[in-house]
Amino acid sequence: MKEQLIKAMQRNQFLNMMYMAKDGKVSKRRIKIIKIAGDSFQAYCFTRQAKRTLVYMPILEQLLKAITNDYYNLKRVLAKDKIKIVKWEKVSEYFSDLTITTAGNDEVMRYANQALKTQVEELLISHQNK
């Protein structure tokens, strides 16, 4: 991930990133990297419309890799039972639909975005406290 930050800075690109505040709340930010120094970097945050100093946390990168591995492992398990995730679509500010196929038919499940965000925040905090 750090390499991606360096490339974005060199190419003068904008990044969309997930940001975790000190209180554990997660938000999405659009930033432009200004300077990288050690485990921190300075960026212009378009959400806050100000320069921010952010800390790069390798532990979060490791967590994301673990979550990605879990995702692909679960996807393989579902595939053995002929269950496949077709698409995940945001239908409104408040809800997302997950479409899956099974051996006989398609199913659409609706999830509240706030509930999903809360679950992700809890997952990040639980891994951070280990």
Helices and strands as residue ranges (DSSP letters): H 2-10, E 14-20, E 26-37, E 40-45, E 50-55, H 58-80, E 84-90, E 95-101, E 106-112, H 113-128
